[in-house]
Amino acid sequence: MALNTDMADWRTICATAAVSSKRYAVLVGDSRESLATLPAACIDTCLTSPPYWRARDYAHSRQIGLESSVDEYIKNIVAVFREVRRVLHDRGTAWLNIGDCYLNGCGTVNGKPPRTGWKRNKQLCLVPFRVALALEDDGWWVRNVGVWHKPNAMPASVGDRLTNTWEPVFLLTKSERYHFDLDAIRIPHQSDDAIERRRAENGHNNGKAKGKTELRRWLNSPRHRATIDGLKEVRRRPNAPEAPVLAAYLQQALARKGVTIDWVAKQIKQPFERTRHYFRTDRIGSRLPPEETWEVFKKLLDLGPEFDDAMRVEIGDNVFRNHPKGKNPGDFQSIAAASGSEEHYAIMPVGLAEWALKATLPPNGVCLDPFMGTGSTGVAALNLGGRFIGVDVNRQYLARFVARCEKSKGKPSLNGRY
C-alpha cells in the first residue's frame, strides 16, 4: 500500500488538476507554482527528466532550460525539487535524469580563453553533477548515480572527443531510511548455488581464482579467506534486530532494574566503553551484543522473550550463496532511447521509467513527474498499478497523455481548467 496518501489527499489533488481520474491527475503550469497547490507528504516517489539546459526552446514564458547561465538553471531546478521534497513522504524517493552539454560563446581575456575556471568554450559543463551537489546542499541524500546507457545514441559529428552514449540518473531520498524494493528489480544469477559450492570446495588450487593474480589478491582479504580455504562452520543471526532498537529495549530494562551501565560492565567483566555501545540508541555508536553477552544480559536484567527469535543464532557453513530472488542489478542500465517527434524529441523510454519505479513505487502508490512531457513516467506508473500526478507548461503534451489514457482506460473527469 502507499506510504501515507489517503483518498482525502487524492481528492484535493484531483480538485487542483486540469484533468483527473481515479488513477491520474495532470496539472498545467509552472512546476514551482503547481506543486505548491498539492498537500504536503502526498507523494511516494518522483521520476522526472527536466528540460536540459540550452537544449530546446519550448516557447513558454515560464519554461526552465533557457536560462542565461548554468548557475541560474541549477537554482531553478533546486527550487522545483524543494517543492518535490515537501510533497514527498518522509520515506519517499526521487529519480532525476539530466543530460549534459558543452559551453560555447564564453568570453575571452585579451582574445584568449581564461587560464582558470570551468566557464570556457568547449568545456563539458557537468550540469547533472552540479545539480546533484546543489541538491545535496539543499537537504537531499544522493544515494546512487545510475548510468542510462543508450545503445542507439545519436552519433556526434566531432573529431576531438568521444560520442556521448549515456546519461546519469540520480536516486535522491528525503531521509536516511526510505522505501526501496530491491527484490522487484533483481536479475537472474549467472551461476547456481551448486557451482558456487564447488568453487568454494575446490579451494585455492583449482578454484575460480586460479591463475588470476588480481582476483586472488581480492579474495585473499579476511572477509573471503574462509571461502578460499574451504568450508567452515559459522554462526549467524539471520533475523537480528537493528542495534538502536535493541539498545532502547535494554535501556528500559536498566530502568526497571534500577542499575547503571557501569554496574552491568562490572558484572560481565568488560570495559565500560565497550559495554556502553550495547545501550546506545544512535545508529553510529550502537552495537548488538555478542551471543554469549546476550545470554548473560537475559539473566542479569531479567529480560523477557520479546527478542528471543530475533537474537536466535543459526549454525551453517560459510559458503556465499546466491540470493533466492536474484542478484542486485547494479547501477548500469542499457535501454534504447525512445523515438521522438517534432513536438518533443527528448522522450524518456517507458522501460527505463518502469525499471526505476518497480523499486520505489509501492502498490497503489503515487508517482509525480513535475516535467512530464508526453508522459513516459505516467505510463510506467499506471502500468505498475500506481497512481500518477503530472505537471507541464505545455498543454499539448498533457493532452497527448490524456488521450492515451482515454483510449486505454476510459475517459477521465474534466475539471474545466484544461
Summary of the structure (lengths in Angstrom):
residues: 418
radius of gyration: 27.1
end to end distance: 30.6
largest distance: 81.7
contacts: 1207
relative contact order: 0.18
helix: 36%
strand: 17%
